Amino acid sequence: MTFNRRQLLQGAAALGVAGIAPLLLGERAQAAPPVGKTPPMSAADMAAIDAAMGKKGTYNEAQATYTVALPRNDLKMSIRGDAIPIPFGFGGWVSVKRTLDGETAVLMSDTVLLQEEVNPLISAAQSNGLEIGAIHNHFFYEEPRIVYMHIHGMDDPSGLITRYAAALKSTNLFPANQPPAGPPPVKTGKDIFDVAALDALVKYKAAVNGPTIKYTIGRDDLHVLAMGAEMTAAIGLNTWAAFAGTPDSAHIAGDIAMLEPEVNPVIRALRKNNLEVVALHHHMLGDTPKIIFLHYYGTGAAMTLAQGFRAALDELGKHGGGMKMNG
């Protein structure tokens, strides 16, 4: 009996055969790994990531995911002529976690790029054995124009991050090539916005990041697998909303992670609340079930914008699969 490359990869993913899956990244593993708890990252794994990136990351123990933030502090961003802080949505990241069988690991990354940086990074990533999962916009009206590119791969954690760091080494994305973030803001998002009132409306708690606030909401109602790993909020399977500006003249931007039947109900909810849909796309390859991501943007009073975001959340879990997102 003979086997094609896809069958070999499926067998490697199902059996946890080290060394085969990384060589066949071009074929998506569809065999479901054993259901269970993701093995934790070891101290040595995390130290290797820090050393390769030249920057300390953070570990989400509950989701067994290690993340290094990649903000573009070298950029000066504006939207509709307003200066916009980098934490509003111009920071990338790279995350690593073990596959469910513990035999290998998965890397996922979202990179923030100027247009002229896209294709050089594609070449660098692929020459280092990594794959491109998606390329798209997140915004309208931003200056300069920004493109987001998702990179992923499978290997042991040290091998993954070594190859990823090599791909980024000569780019402005690499932490050593970034300027410092600058002095802290005079006012933080907690000083600017009525966070308690927004939390009560959204039914989740916002995190404060400089002059912005951000809601990050996982899809805990779904069990999503990609490349043998469980996709969770810490590795990119999340819905989010960021606020910048002032309470009366705010900007909102974000992303909504949806099953396919949820896409158009969410679009209707956003448009009914005068929020603009700016992109509709995937982020991952080989994810099961397939997740579609929608980026939106709006301006106005912060509470009114939050009502539109909450209306979109109310559509999740109502149209086939998952549970209603009631907070």
C-alpha positions as CSV (number, residue, x, y, z in Angstrom):
1,M,0.0,0.0,0.0
2,T,1.3,3.5,-0.8
3,F,0.6,6.7,1.0
4,N,0.5,10.3,-0.3
5,R,2.0,13.3,1.6
6,R,-1.3,14.2,3.2
7,Q,-1.8,10.7,4.6
8,L,1.7,10.7,6.0
9,L,1.1,14.0,7.7
10,Q,-2.2,12.9,9.1
11,G,-0.5,9.8,10.5
12,A,2.3,11.8,11.9
13,A,-0.1,14.3,13.6
14,A,-2.2,11.5,15.0
15,L,0.8,9.4,16.3
16,G,2.9,12.4,17.4
17,V,5.8,11.3,15.2
18,A,8.5,14.0,15.7
19,G,10.4,15.2,12.7
20,I,7.7,14.3,10.0
21,A,5.1,17.0,10.6
22,P,7.6,19.9,10.5
23,L,8.9,18.7,7.1
24,L,5.3,18.7,5.6
25,L,4.0,22.0,6.7
26,G,2.4,22.6,3.3
27,E,-0.2,19.9,4.1
28,R,-2.8,20.5,6.7
29,A,-3.2,17.8,9.4
30,Q,-6.9,16.9,9.6
31,A,-6.7,14.0,12.1
32,A,-8.0,15.1,15.5
33,P,-5.5,14.7,18.3
34,P,-6.6,13.1,21.5
35,V,-8.9,15.3,23.5
36,G,-7.4,16.4,26.8
37,K,-5.5,19.2,28.6
38,T,-2.7,20.9,26.7
39,P,0.7,20.0,28.3
40,P,2.3,23.0,30.0
41,M,5.3,24.8,28.5
42,S,8.5,24.1,30.5
43,A,10.8,26.7,32.0
44,A,13.4,25.6,29.4
45,D,10.9,26.2,26.6
46,M,10.1,29.7,27.8
47,A,13.8,30.6,28.4
48,A,14.6,29.5,24.8
49,I,11.8,31.8,23.5
50,D,13.1,34.7,25.5
51,A,16.7,34.2,24.4
52,A,15.8,33.9,20.7
53,M,13.6,37.0,20.7
54,G,15.8,39.0,23.1
55,K,12.7,39.9,25.0
56,K,10.8,38.4,27.9
57,G,7.3,37.1,27.2
58,T,4.4,36.2,29.4
59,Y,2.9,32.8,30.2
60,N,-0.8,32.2,30.3
61,E,-0.8,29.1,32.6
62,A,-4.5,28.3,32.2
63,Q,-4.1,28.1,28.4
64,A,-0.5,26.8,28.4
65,T,0.6,29.5,26.0
66,Y,3.7,31.7,25.9
67,T,3.5,35.1,24.1
68,V,6.0,37.7,23.2
69,A,4.4,41.1,22.3
70,L,5.7,42.8,19.1
71,P,4.5,46.5,19.2
72,R,5.5,48.8,16.4
73,N,6.8,51.6,18.5
74,D,8.6,52.9,15.4
75,L,5.3,53.9,13.7
76,K,3.4,57.1,14.2
77,M,-0.2,56.2,13.4
78,S,-3.3,58.4,12.7
79,I,-6.9,57.5,11.7
80,R,-9.1,60.2,10.1
81,G,-6.4,62.7,11.0
82,D,-6.4,61.8,14.8
83,A,-3.1,60.6,16.4
84,I,-3.7,57.0,17.5
85,P,-1.7,55.2,20.2
86,I,0.0,51.9,19.1
87,P,-1.9,49.8,21.7
88,F,-5.1,50.6,19.9
89,G,-4.3,47.9,17.3
90,F,-0.8,48.3,16.0
91,G,1.0,45.7,18.1
92,G,1.8,42.3,16.8
93,W,2.6,39.1,18.8
94,V,4.0,35.6,18.6
95,S,2.7,32.7,20.7
96,V,3.8,29.1,21.2
97,K,2.0,26.2,22.8
98,R,2.2,22.4,22.9
99,T,0.0,20.2,20.8
100,L,-2.5,18.2,22.7
101,D,-0.4,15.0,22.4
102,G,2.6,16.9,23.8
103,E,4.9,15.6,21.0
104,T,5.4,18.9,19.3
105,A,4.4,22.6,19.4
106,V,2.6,25.2,17.3
107,L,3.6,28.8,16.7
108,M,1.1,31.5,15.7
109,S,2.0,35.1,15.0
110,D,0.2,38.3,13.9
111,T,2.7,40.8,12.4
112,V,2.1,44.5,11.8
113,L,3.7,45.6,8.5
114,L,4.1,48.5,6.2
115,Q,3.1,47.5,2.7
116,E,6.7,47.3,1.5
117,E,7.6,45.0,4.4
118,V,5.1,42.3,3.4
119,N,6.8,40.3,0.7
120,P,10.3,40.4,2.1
121,L,8.9,38.8,5.3
122,I,7.0,36.2,3.3
123,S,10.3,35.1,1.7
124,A,12.1,35.2,5.1
125,A,9.4,33.2,6.8
126,Q,9.2,30.5,4.1
127,S,12.9,30.2,3.8
128,N,13.0,29.4,7.5
129,G,10.4,26.7,7.2
130,L,7.4,28.7,8.4
131,E,4.0,29.2,6.6
132,I,1.9,32.2,5.8
133,G,-1.7,31.8,7.0
134,A,-3.3,35.1,6.0
135,I,-2.6,38.6,4.8
136,H,-5.2,41.4,5.2
137,N,-6.1,44.8,6.5
138,H,-7.6,45.6,9.9
139,F,-8.5,49.3,9.4
140,F,-9.7,51.9,7.0
141,Y,-8.5,55.5,7.0
142,E,-5.1,54.7,8.8
143,E,-1.9,56.5,7.9
144,P,0.5,55.0,7.0
145,R,-1.3,52.0,5.4
146,I,-0.8,48.9,7.5
147,V,-1.0,45.2,6.5
148,Y,-1.3,42.3,8.9
149,M,0.3,38.9,8.2
150,H,-0.3,35.7,10.1
151,I,2.7,33.3,10.3
152,H,2.5,29.8,11.7
153,G,4.6,26.6,12.0
154,M,5.1,23.3,13.8
155,D,8.2,22.0,15.6
156,D,9.6,21.8,19.1
157,P,9.4,25.2,20.9
158,S,13.1,25.9,20.6
159,G,13.2,25.1,16.9
160,L,10.1,27.1,16.2
161,I,11.2,30.3,17.9
162,T,14.8,30.0,16.5
163,R,13.4,29.9,12.9
164,Y,10.9,32.6,13.7
165,A,13.5,34.9,15.1
166,A,15.7,34.3,12.1
167,A,12.9,35.4,9.8
168,L,12.4,38.6,11.8
169,K,16.0,39.4,12.6
170,S,16.6,42.0,9.9
171,T,13.1,43.6,10.1
172,N,11.7,46.4,12.2
173,L,9.5,43.8,13.9
174,F,12.4,42.3,15.9
175,P,12.4,43.7,19.4
176,A,16.1,44.7,19.3
177,N,15.3,46.8,16.2
178,Q,12.5,48.7,17.9
179,P,12.8,52.0,19.7
180,P,11.6,52.2,23.3
181,A,7.9,52.8,23.9
182,G,8.5,56.3,25.3
183,P,7.3,57.9,28.5
184,P,4.1,56.7,30.1
185,P,1.0,58.7,29.1
186,V,-0.2,61.5,31.3
187,K,-3.6,59.8,31.4
188,T,-4.3,56.1,31.1
189,G,-7.4,54.6,29.6
190,K,-8.7,54.2,33.2
191,D,-8.4,58.0,33.7
192,I,-10.0,58.8,30.3
193,F,-13.0,56.4,30.1
194,D,-15.7,55.4,32.5
195,V,-14.4,51.8,32.5
196,A,-16.9,50.6,35.1
197,A,-19.9,51.8,33.0
198,L,-18.4,50.3,29.8
199,D,-17.7,47.0,31.6
200,A,-21.3,46.9,32.8
201,L,-22.5,47.4,29.2
202,V,-20.1,45.0,27.5
203,K,-20.5,42.4,30.4
204,Y,-16.7,41.8,30.4
205,K,-13.8,43.6,32.1
206,A,-11.5,45.8,30.1
207,A,-7.7,45.8,30.4
208,V,-5.9,49.2,30.4
209,N,-3.0,49.6,28.1
210,G,-1.6,53.1,28.1
211,P,-4.2,55.6,26.9
212,T,-6.4,52.8,25.6
213,I,-8.7,50.1,27.0
214,K,-9.3,46.7,25.5
215,Y,-11.8,43.9,25.8
216,T,-10.5,40.4,24.9
217,I,-13.1,37.6,24.8
218,G,-12.3,34.0,24.0
219,R,-14.6,31.5,22.4
220,D,-14.7,29.1,25.4
221,D,-18.0,27.7,24.0
222,L,-16.0,26.2,21.1
223,H,-13.3,23.5,20.8
224,V,-11.2,24.6,17.9
225,L,-8.1,22.6,16.8
226,A,-5.4,23.6,14.3
227,M,-2.2,21.6,13.6
228,G,-3.0,19.3,16.6
229,A,-3.2,22.2,19.1
230,E,-6.2,23.7,20.9
231,M,-6.8,27.2,19.7
232,T,-7.7,29.6,22.6
233,A,-7.8,33.3,23.3
234,A,-4.1,33.5,24.2
235,I,-3.0,32.1,20.8
236,G,-5.4,34.3,18.7
237,L,-8.9,32.8,18.9
238,N,-10.6,35.8,20.4
239,T,-13.0,38.6,19.9
240,W,-11.7,42.1,21.0
241,A,-12.6,45.7,21.1
242,A,-10.2,48.6,21.8
243,F,-11.1,52.2,22.7
244,A,-9.0,55.3,22.2
245,G,-9.8,59.0,22.2
246,T,-12.2,60.6,24.7
247,P,-15.6,59.5,26.1
248,D,-17.5,61.8,23.7
249,S,-15.2,61.4,20.7
250,A,-13.9,57.9,20.8
251,H,-12.5,55.4,18.3
252,I,-13.4,51.7,18.5
253,A,-11.7,49.0,16.5
254,G,-11.7,45.2,16.9
255,D,-12.1,41.7,15.7
256,I,-14.9,39.2,16.0
257,A,-14.2,35.4,15.8
258,M,-17.2,33.6,14.3
259,L,-18.5,30.3,13.0
260,E,-19.7,30.6,9.4
261,P,-23.4,30.8,10.3
262,E,-22.7,33.8,12.6
263,V,-21.0,36.0,10.0
264,N,-24.0,37.8,8.5
265,P,-26.0,38.2,11.7
266,V,-22.9,39.9,13.2
267,I,-22.5,42.1,10.1
268,R,-26.2,43.1,10.4
269,A,-25.8,43.9,14.1
270,L,-22.7,46.1,13.5
271,R,-24.3,48.0,10.6
272,K,-27.5,48.5,12.6
273,N,-25.3,50.2,15.1
274,N,-23.4,52.3,12.6
275,L,-20.1,50.4,12.9
276,E,-18.1,49.9,9.8
277,V,-17.1,46.5,8.6
278,V,-13.6,46.8,7.2
279,A,-12.4,43.2,6.7
280,L,-13.8,39.6,6.6
281,H,-11.3,36.8,6.4
282,H,-9.6,33.8,8.1
283,H,-6.5,33.9,10.3
284,M,-5.6,30.2,10.4
285,L,-5.2,27.3,8.0
286,G,-6.5,23.9,8.8
287,D,-8.7,25.0,11.8
288,T,-11.6,22.8,12.7
289,P,-14.3,24.1,12.9
290,K,-13.4,26.9,10.5
291,I,-13.3,30.3,12.2
292,I,-14.0,33.5,10.3
293,F,-12.7,36.8,11.6
294,L,-14.3,40.2,11.1
295,H,-12.7,43.6,11.7
296,Y,-14.8,46.6,12.4
297,Y,-14.3,50.3,13.2
298,G,-16.3,53.3,14.4
299,T,-16.2,56.7,15.9
300,G,-18.6,58.4,18.4
301,A,-19.5,58.4,22.0
302,A,-17.8,55.5,23.8
303,M,-21.0,54.2,25.3
304,T,-22.7,54.2,22.0
305,L,-19.8,52.4,20.3
306,A,-19.9,49.8,23.2
307,Q,-23.6,49.2,22.6
308,G,-22.8,48.2,19.0
309,F,-20.0,45.9,20.1
310,R,-22.3,44.3,22.6
311,A,-25.0,43.8,19.9
312,A,-22.5,41.9,17.8
313,L,-21.5,39.7,20.8
314,D,-25.2,38.9,21.3
315,E,-25.2,37.2,17.9
316,L,-22.5,34.7,18.8
317,G,-23.8,31.2,19.7
318,K,-27.3,31.8,18.3
319,H,-26.9,30.5,14.8
320,G,-25.6,27.0,15.0
321,G,-23.0,25.8,17.5
322,G,-21.6,27.3,20.6
323,M,-23.2,29.0,23.5
324,K,-24.7,32.5,23.7
325,M,-22.0,35.0,24.8
326,N,-23.7,36.6,27.8
327,G,-20.6,37.5,29.6
